[in-house]
Amino acid sequence: MPERISDVFLERERSTLSKYAFLTSNTKGRDFPHAPCANRTEFQRDRDRIIHSKSFRRLMHKTQVFLFPVDEHYRTRMTHTLEVSQIARIIARALRLNEDLCEAIALGHDLGHTPFGHAGEVVMQKCFSEDFTHYQQSLRVVELLERDGEGLNLTVEVRDGIVNHTGDNMASTLEGVIVKFADRIAYINHDIDDACRAGILKIEDIPKHLRDTLGTGHSERINKMVSSLIAASADSPQISMEPEIYKATMELREFLHHSVYTNPVAKSEESKAQELLARLFEYFVKNPEKMPMLYYNNIERDSVERCVCDYISSMTDRYAIDLYRSLYIPRVWGSK
């Protein structure tokens, strides 16, 4: 009987990956077991399930930093996700870790992000629960909401990487930790690029000692951060950056917080977006039957507020704006 392609992949992992890599053959599996695929390993299968999901497609119309930009060259949550995936895969390949696991985690890490970026996350914390986070919502999406409530039934390791990709959380695999670093490397650098495009930042505004340490160009900075991480993590049971580069990276991140993420020009429409989402939340709590059946049907299992949060978190920027308009803005008589 011919050897299955997936078995060839698994044997290749065993013979070529680092002793610190998480081998696909060691996965703890899924909540609902499936027959193995002849052509894909389990993590490759997870990657495909994420790419073909509705929540992944919606990322193309969700804000990264600049709300609902008309200019098509600004990043969206989708392009951010692809950049994270690319950076994570490069790092994993260099360290001989599991590239498929990294890719699946990276592609799924922001599936639960709200419309209007972190502004929407703040609204859900105020309206639903102060404990709401986009990474916990991403886990909820893949476990409970995708595929009309069946979930994507991803492996334990991919779900662990998704829910632990940010903050003080730490994934149980080195591949998950790589995605945590790749996420930070991606958004720091592409947010600088977008801020310069928007005219609210010039490269010369970045403190000179950070430019001297990390570089001035987009690709130069990414290469410096990625190279530092690879150098510090090679043949090591942990993922880290060289101290000087890590310190400069965190300083650059803090600089962006003050110069871009709270910039009144970049965030000029944010309060309107937050008020819009708050009004939608209020409306659907009072009228839950107006939600799509996927969310309305879950009221028997979860609270009304939880289901409304799920619905609003799933929205794209454009969908939320159009829905608000249809609910609260009167149409001119005779218009269609």
C-alpha positions, 0 to 999 in steps of 0.5 A, spaced: 500 500 500 502 506 498 505 511 503 500 516 505 503 523 504 501 525 511 506 520 514 511 522 509 510 529 512 510 527 519 517 523 518 520 529 515 518 533 522 521 527 526 528 527 522 529 534 521 526 539 526 529 541 532 529 537 539 525 543 542 520 543 536 513 540 537 512 534 533 505 534 530 505 526 531 505 529 539 498 533 538 493 532 544 488 532 538 481 535 538 475 535 542 471 531 537 476 526 533 476 525 526 479 520 521 486 522 519 487 526 512 491 522 507 494 528 504 495 533 510 498 533 518 493 535 523 496 542 524 496 543 516 488 541 517 487 546 522 490 552 517 486 550 512 480 550 516 481 557 519 483 560 512 476 557 509 472 560 515 467 566 515 471 569 521 477 569 517 474 572 511 471 578 515 478 580 517 479 584 510 474 589 513 476 590 520 480 595 522 487 595 524 489 602 527 485 607 522 478 606 522 475 604 515 480 607 511 478 609 504 485 608 501 486 601 500 494 601 502 492 601 509 493 595 513 486 591 515 486 586 520 487 581 514 493 584 512 496 584 519 494 577 520 498 575 513 504 579 516 504 575 522 504 569 519 509 570 514 514 573 520 512 567 524 514 562 519 520 565 517 522 564 525 520 557 525 524 555 519 530 558 521 530 555 528 527 548 525 521 549 529 514 546 527 512 551 521 505 548 520 503 549 527 506 557 527 502 558 521 495 555 524 496 559 530 498 566 526 492 565 521 487 564 527 490 569 532 485 575 531 479 571 529 475 574 535 477 581 534 471 586 534 470 591 529 474 598 529 480 594 532 481 595 540 476 601 540 471 595 539 474 591 544 473 597 549 466 597 548 465 590 549 469 591 556 464 596 558 457 593 555 458 586 556 464 584 561 471 588 563 474 581 562 472 581 555 479 580 550 479 579 543 484 573 544 479 569 548 473 571 543 478 568 538 478 562 542 470 562 543 470 563 535 473 557 533 470 553 539 463 555 539 461 560 533 464 558 527 460 553 522 454 555 524 455 553 532 459 547 531 466 550 531 472 549 527 474 543 532 482 545 532 487 541 535 489 543 543 496 546 541 493 551 536 487 553 540 493 554 546 497 558 541 491 563 539 488 564 546 495 566 549 498 570 543 498 577 547 499 580 554 502 576 560 499 570 557 504 564 554 503 559 550 505 552 552 509 551 545 515 554 542 511 555 536 506 559 540 511 563 543 514 565 536 507 567 534 506 572 540 513 575 538 511 575 530 505 579 532 508 584 536 514 585 530 508 585 525 504 591 528 509 595 531 512 596 524 506 596 519 503 601 524 509 606 523 508 605 515 501 606 516 502 612 520 507 615 516 502 614 510 497 618 514 502 624 515 501 623 523 508 621 523 515 622 520 521 617 521 525 622 524 520 623 529 522 616 532 527 617 537 534 617 534 537 612 539 531 607 537 533 608 529 540 607 530 539 600 534 533 598 529 534 601 523 530 607 519 527 603 514 521 598 514 524 592 512 530 593 516 527 594 522 523 587 521 530 584 519 533 586 525 528 584 530 527 577 526 535 576 526 535 578 533 530 573 535 533 567 531 540 569 534 538 569 541 533 563 540 537 558 536 538 551 540 535 554 546 528 551 549 526 558 550 524 564 545 527 570 546 530 577 543 537 579 544 537 584 550 539 590 547 534 589 541 528 587 545 529 593 550 529 598 543 523 594 541 519 595 547 521 602 547 519 603 540 512 600 542 511 605 547 513 611 543 507 608 538 502 608 544 503 615 545 504 618 538 500 613 534 495 609 538 492 615 542 494 620 537 487 625 536 488 625 528 488 617 528 483 616 533 478 622 531 473 618 529 474 613 535 469 616 539 463 615 534 465 608 532 464 606 540 458 610 541 455 606 535 457 599 537 454 601 544 448 603 541 447 596 537 449 593 543 443 596 547 438 595 541 440 587 541 439 586 548 432 589 548 431 586 541 435 579 541 430 576 536 433 581 531 439 577 531 441 572 526 439 565 528 446 563 530 447 568 536 439 568 538 439 560 538 445 560 543 441 564 548 438 558 551 445 556 553 448 563 554 446 570 557 443 575 552 448 579 553 453 574 551 450 572 545 449 580 543 457 580 544 458 575 540 454 578 534 457 585 535 464 582 535 463 578 529 461 584 525 466 588 520 466 595 520 462 596 514 457 591 517 456 595 523 456 602 520 450 599 515 446 596 521 447 602 525 444 606 519 438 602 518 436 602 525 437 609 527 438 613 521 431 615 517 431 614 510 429 619 505 421 618 503 421 614 497 428 612 497 430 604 496 
